[in-house]
Amino acid sequence: MTPIALDALLDALVRKALAGERPAREELLEVLRTPDEDVLDVVTAASKVRRRFFGRRVKLNYLVNMKSGLCPEDCGYCSQRLGSTSQILKYSWISAAEATENATRAVEAGARRVCLVASGRGPSDRDIDRIGATVAAIKEAAPRVEICVCLGLLKPGQAERLGEIGADAYNHNLNTSEQTYGDICTTHTFDDRVQTVEQAKQGGLSPCSGAIFGMGESDDDIVDVAFALRELDPDSVPVNFLIPFEGTPMAGRWDLTPLRCLRILAMFRFLFPDSEVRVAGGREIHLRGLQPLALHLANAIFLGDYLTSEGQPGERDLAMIADAGFVVEGAEDTEDAGDTERGDEGAGPAARHDLVALRRRGPGSSLPANT
């Protein structure tokens, strides 16, 4: 693609996103095909959309794994799957007190949403009672926090029950395109997942649904699942990048590059201009040093650890947000930070005295140089 053609494409995508118009399939495919040397132009264009709707705010989400491992489903990407030999923590339901302790620490660090997740095909009535006790305890400790629940496939009436016990949102990802879904899971279908998201919406819960990339999908698959998500109109869209756990069928898959991840995130921002696009699992291992650039596309991240893998330390997440010129949503200056016309700069990142270190190696010492 020539520079003139790329500029025209990006101008059209920004215009459509700001006007609430759906981009064409071929336009999104062109974003995914952008040469590496032009990715910064794509990020710049998509960041205009992000700034229009979210200013400089970054929403922090936090995961609490309520029940880990021993899942009867065979999702190939998951370390908790049937037949997984991944050496993960495995435990039955943790107590409401333990979940609340973890959640309140995250809220104190700036999290606005707590996501309660439990492995399994779907919740029983007893499971919903357990979650209800945990939701009540967390909301008593942190009344303003949003609570999203992720328990698998829902049965009729369960979304309404979750709403009654205080849940605000329900997460259930589509993960990949309908055409390739059978390649990653055989114990349930793509349509099962779609129906659960629809039930969550009908039950009055805020729908949260996204996908996982890096599982061998094509550009067409990425656009297919993105359009399927657009039809469901979720309020938040988590974009995950495969963590290739040893002991799963996806072990050894390292198909993603940092620039590929940025292209995917930019494509989602163009398609979901005013939705919460959340860069989720796998960001540290695939975006690596380009994580700050992802903040110009996504307006939310998970703070700290994930379900069965560790994330980078929470203080590093907060420092990264500040260093990139963003503010945590809910901080005292959030209102000003979201006002793009006022141009407020905020307090800026804190000085990092801890990064100043006297050289004690290399020339003039007995230690080898830092190479």
Stockholm file with secondary structure:
# STOCKHOLM 1.0

chainA/1-371         MTPIALDALLDALVRKALAGERPAREELLEVLRTPDEDVLDVVTAASKVRRRFFGRRVKLNYLVNMKSGLCPEDCGYCSQRLGSTSQILKYSWISAAEATENATRAVEAGARRVCLVASGRGPSDRDIDRIGATVAAIKEAAPRVEICVCLGLLKPGQAERLGEIGADAYNHNLNTSEQTYGDICTTHTFDDRVQTVEQAKQGGLSPCSGAIFGMGESDDDIVDVAFALRELDPDSVPVNFLIPFEGTPMAGRWDLTPLRCLRILAMFRFLFPDSEVRVAGGREIHLRGLQPLALHLANAIFLGDYLTSEGQPGERDLAMIADAGFVVEGAEDTEDAGDTERGDEGAGPAARHDLVALRRRGPGSSLPANT
#=GR chainA/1-371 SS CCHHHHHHHHHHHHHHHHHTCCCCHHHHHHHHTCCGGGHHHHHHHHHHHHHHHHTTEEEEEEEEEEEBSCCSCCCTTCTTSTTCCCCCCCBSCCCHHHHHHHHHHHHHHTCSEEEEEECSSSCCHHHHHHHHHHHHHHHHHCTTCEEEEECSSCCTTHHHHHHHTTCCEEECCCBSCTTTHHHHCSSSCHHHHHHHHHHHHHTTCEEECCEEECSSCCHHHHHHHHHHHHHHCCSEEEEEECCCCTTSTTTTCCCCCHHHHHHHHHHHHHHSTTSEEEECTTHHHHTGGGHHHHTTTCSEEECSCCSSSCCSCHHHHHHHHHHTTCEETTSTTHHHHTCTTTTCCCSCCCCCGGGCCCCCSSTTSSSCCCC
#=GC SS_cons         CCHHHHHHHHHHHHHHHHHTCCCCHHHHHHHHTCCGGGHHHHHHHHHHHHHHHHTTEEEEEEEEEEEBSCCSCCCTTCTTSTTCCCCCCCBSCCCHHHHHHHHHHHHHHTCSEEEEEECSSSCCHHHHHHHHHHHHHHHHHCTTCEEEEECSSCCTTHHHHHHHTTCCEEECCCBSCTTTHHHHCSSSCHHHHHHHHHHHHHTTCEEECCEEECSSCCHHHHHHHHHHHHHHCCSEEEEEECCCCTTSTTTTCCCCCHHHHHHHHHHHHHHSTTSEEEECTTHHHHTGGGHHHHTTTCSEEECSCCSSSCCSCHHHHHHHHHHTTCEETTSTTHHHHTCTTTTCCCSCCCCCGGGCCCCCSSTTSSSCCCC
//
